[in-house]
Amino acid sequence: MEPRTNVSFDDTAVAFSSKSNAELYKMYWLFKSMNSNTFVKIGGGLLNTAINLHLPVKFIVKPTIFSHFCGGETITESERAIQELGKYNIGTILDYSVEGEGSEASYNATRDELLRTVEKARGNKNIPFSVFKVTGLVDIKLLEKVQDRKELSADERAAFERGRDRVNAICKRCYEANVRVFVDAEESWIQETIDNLTYEMMELYNKEKAIVYNTYQLYRHDRLDAIKRDYDNAVKGGYYLGGKLVRGAYMEKERKRASEQGYQDPINLSKKASDELFDNAVRYCVEHIDRIAICAGTHNENSCYHLMELMKQHNIAPGDERVYFAQLFGMSDNLSYNLANAGYNAAKYVPYGPVEAVMPYLLRRANENTAIAGQSSRELTLIQREVERRKAARK
């Protein structure tokens, strides 16, 4: 199929082509609920309490919010989502969303589960990326201590090396399996340590093409400078830079800590500044596509149009494997499905894990949908439009 250049994110027939009428109505009521701050706040609090008290809420959560935003409780259960997305040429990024318990045993268990996601992706055209958080493999306090350049005890040095070995085991397996991997961004007070571990992996495994991708949170005002520095280092080091570009996920926490500890707030002063920095970063990466592979992780329609226009200007084919678009499973289907339908590389982050363990992730999704200006309203409007379109088509 010849890729179309005129993509409309208002095309609901494409956006919801995978959804039955029943699924569409289920989505409507889910986003209708999340459109209410009060409902999300009270409902989220009740769910948290119920889980902490070990009350049997799984039978309520799993067929509703969990099934919409997650692939399943295991890799095997996620197969249905992988296949369904694959039918529409949308890739799956299997995201093991269990938050670590902070023990060596839990770090090793997380590493082993992540290696299973890599093996699932090996040779599977429907799973173009793996992903992990370094805090799932290394103690967060240790990462912070390394960043602050504090002296480590012998035990701490050994623990950090074990963490590095876990990171390396995953990246090495990805290299051997020819599976690209995102190293997720985290809080600024540990990000430099994460960056440095990621650059080590790039030097080892990105010699032929980008396998390991660092994540840049563009709501931080220094991240475009970081991308430029990392590009220069990649050129000098003879390896490829992989960059996943996102706006960011820790704004309130970052601002609070900066205020309490009296250092410069790392976050842009306004959303407009973050939007501009994101688009400038995308432009820089496209202009240096000779050495950078990117994934635009965004739910912002203008940013997607911007990247498509830049690709056109620089004669980059929609299907060029150096450029991907990514959205979260259960959100912004109007972006993912329309992009894939037009021949662009689109993928969904598909979280999985036991219902109780994934609840922190789900509650963040619900809160984000109410916090992101108009996100739930936009989803609702599109769903309603598709319902009306289908009704008219039946007449």
N, C-alpha and C positions, 0 to 999 in steps of 0.2 A: 504494500500500500504506500503510495506517495504521501510523505508527510505534508499536512496542511500548515501554512504559516499563519493563517487567520484563525487564531484560537479565541474562543469566547468562554470565559469562566461563568457566564450566565446560562450556558447550555445545560439545562437540567436533564434533558433526555439522555445525554452522555453521562453526566455526573452521577445519576442514580440508575444507570442501566443494569447494574447488578442486583438491584433491590426489588423484591416483590412488593405488592401493595401493602401486605401485612407488615413487612420490614420497614417500609416507609412510614407507616403510622406509628410504629414503635419508636422510630427515630424522632418523629415529631414530638411525642410525649416526653421523651428523654430530654431533648433540647428545650422544650417548654418548661420542664422542671428546673433545668440548669439556668434558665433565664431569670430565675428568681433568687436573688441574693439571700433572702430569708430562708427559703427552702434548702439551699445548699449549705448554709451555715448551720441550721438546726439539724437537718438530715445528716450532714457530715459528722456533727458532734455525737448524735445518737448512734451512728454506725461505729464510730471509734470506740465509744463506751461499750457497745454490745460485743465488739471483738475483744476488747480488753477483759471483759467479764466472761469470755468464751461462750457467749450465747449463740444459738444456732441461726445465724443470719445468712449463711452461705446460700441457702435455697432461695433467698430474696435477691441477693447481690449478683450471683452468677448468671442468671438468665437476663438480667437487666443491664446495669452499668458495666459490669465485668465483660459480658459477651460483646458489648458494643465497642469497648476500647481495648480489649485484650484478645489475643489469639486463642488462649486456652491456659490450662494449668501446667501443661508440659509441651515439649517440642512436638510430640506425637499429636496432642490435641490441637496444636496450632496448624496442622497440615491442611485442614479445611480452609482456613484463611489464606494460607500460602497458595493453594490451588485456585481459589476464587479470585484472588488478586491477579494471579498469573494469567487467567483467561483474558484479562483486559490489559495484558502487557505491563502490569505494575509489579515491581519487585517488592520482596519482603525483607525487612531488616529485623531479624529476630532479636528482641531485646529482653534479656533475662532481668526482670525488674524487682528482684528480691533484694531488699536493703540488707547489707552485711551485719553480722552480729559482733564483729570486732575480735574474733578469735582466729588463731592460725588454722584451726580445723575448718572454720567457715570460709576463710580466704581460699583454702585448698579446694573446698567443695565448689565455690564459685568458679575458680579456674577450671575445674573439671567440667562443670556445666557449660562454660563458655567454649571449651574445646569441642563439646558435643554440638554446639551451634555451628562451629566451623566445619565439622564433618558433615553436618546436614547441608551446609551450603556448598560443599565441594562438588563441582561439576553440575550444580543445580542452577539453571539460568533464572529461576524464579527468586533466588536469594543472592543478590549481588554484593551484600555487605554483611559483616558481623559488627558488633559494637560492644564496648565495655566501659565501665567506670573504674578508674584506678583505685578509688576508695573501696571497691569491692574486693580488692586484692592486697591492699596495704593499709595499715592503721593511719587514720586521718591525722592524729596527733604527731605521728612520726613524719608524715609528709610536711606538716607545718614546721616542725623542728628543723628539718632539712632546709626548707625555704628560708627560715630565719637564720640559717648558718650557725645554729647552736651545736655545741660539741655533743656527739652521740656516744653513749656508752658502748662497750663491746657487744652487749646483747642487742642494743638498738641498731648498731651497724649490721649485725647478722640478720635481724628482722627485716631491715630495709633491703638487704641483698636478696633475701627470700622473696620479697615483694617484686623486686626487679626481675627475678627469675620467673615469677608467674607471668608478668607482663611479657617477657621475652618468649615464654612458652606459647602464649596465644599468638603473638605476632609472627613467630617462626612457623607455626602451624598454618596460619593464614597465607604466608608466603609460599609454603609447600603446596597448599591446596589452591593457590591462585584465587584467593578470596580477599577482597578489600576489607579493611577494618577501621571503624571510627573509634578514636579514643575520646570519650566525652569530656567536655569542659566541666569544671566544678568551681568552687569558690576561689576568689582572687588570692586568698592567703595560702592556698596550696597549689594554685595553678602553675606557678613557675616550676615547681618540682615535677608536676605532671608533664608540662611542656618538655622539660629536659629529658625525661624518660622517653617521651614520644620521639624527640629528635634522634636519640640513640637508636631507636627502632627504625626510623627512616633511613639512617645511614647504613644500617645493616640490610634492610629489605626493600628499599625503594630505588635500587640502582637501575633497574630496567623500566619500571613504571611505578606509579603511586599505588602501594599496597596499604601502607599505614597513613591514616589521615588524622591530623590534629583538629580540634574544634575551637573556633574563634567566636567568642561572644561579643558581638558588635555593639552591645549597649555599653561596653567598656570603651572609654575614649582613646585608649592606647592600642587597640587591637589592629587597626590598619597598619600602624607603624610596625607592629609585631609581624604581620604578614610580609611586609616589605623586607624586614630583617631576615625572616625565615627563607624567603625566596633567594636573597643574596647568599645566604649560607648554603642553600641547596645547590646553587650554581657552583659555588666554590668547592663544595664537597662532592660534586658529581652525582647527586641523587635527585629524585623528584619529590616535590612538595605536594602532599595531599592536604586539602583544607575543606573542612565542613564549616560553612558560615551560618551562624544563627544569630538571633538578636540576644537571647540570654534568659536565664531562669532563676537568678538569685538576687533580684534588685533590692527588695525590701531588707533582706538579711545583710547585703553589702552596705547599704546606706546606714543602717542601724549601727553596724560595727565600726564603720568609718567615723560616725558621729561620737560614739562612745570612746573610741581610742584616739580620737583627735588627729587622724590623718586624712589626706585628700580623698574625697569620694571618687572611686574609680568609674562611676556610672555617668553617662552623658546627662546634661542638664535637662534635656527634654526628649520626648519620643521622636519629634521631628529630627533632632540631631542624630539619634540612633538610626532612624530610617535613612538619612543621608549617608551616614558612615557605612551602613550595610550596603547600600547601592554603590558607593565608591569602592568598597572592598571587592564587590562582584566585578566592577569594571576593571580594577587592577588585575584581578585573577584572569579574566578573559584576555586582557591585553598581554599577559605573560603565560598564556596557555601552553607555550613550548615547554615549560618546566613545572606547571601547576595543574593538578586535577582538582576539581571542586564539586562539592555538593551544596546546593542552596537549600538549607533546612528552614523553610519559611511557609507560613500560612497567609502571607501578605500578597494579595493579587498583583499590586503594582510592582512589587519586587520580582515576581515571576515574569510579568510582561517586560520589565527592564532587562532581565537576563536573556529572554528570547530575542529581544531587539538587538542586544549586544552580539549574540551568537550570529544573527543574520548579518550584521555589519562586518563581522570578522570572518565570514564565510565558514562558520563552524556548523556542521550538519546537526540537525536535531538529535540524531542517534549517536553522536560522538561520545564514546565511553568516558571521556575526560570531564563531562558535564552531567550532573544529576540534579534532579529536584526531589525533595523529600518532605512528606507531611506525616502527621501522626495518624495511626489507624483509628477510624471512627470520626475523623474530623477533616473538613475541607476536601471532601470528595470531588467538589466542583473543580478543584485544582488538579488533583492527582489523575482523575479519569480523563479530563479534557487534555491534559498534557500528554498522557500516554496515547490517547486516541490520535493525537497529531504527530506521533512519532518521537516525542522527547523521552528521555530516560527519567522515569518517575518511580519512586519507591515509597513504601509506607513503613514507619517504625511500628512493629507489631510486638507489644509487650506480652510476656507470659510469665507464669509462676503461680504458686498456690494462692487462692483467693485472699486468704487472710494476710499473706505476706505482701500482696500487691496493693492492698488497700491504701497505703500512703500515696502511691502513684495515682490511683483512681481519684482520691480526694483532691490531689493537686490538679488533675485534669478538670474536675468539676469547678474548682475555684478559679482556674485560669479562664474557663469559658465565661464565667461571670465577670472576671476582671478585665479580660481583653475587650477593648471597646467594641461593642457590637458583634462579637464573635457568635454568641448563641443566637442573637437576632438575625444575623446574616444566614446562619444555618437554617433557622426556622423559615425565613422568607423563601429560601431556595426550595426547601421541602414542600412548603405550601404551594409554590408555583408548579412544582412537578405533580403534586396531587391534582391540581386544577387542570394541568395539561392532559393528564391521563383521563380525567373525567370527560373533558371535551373530546378526546380521541375516541371514547366509547360511544359518543352520541351519534 
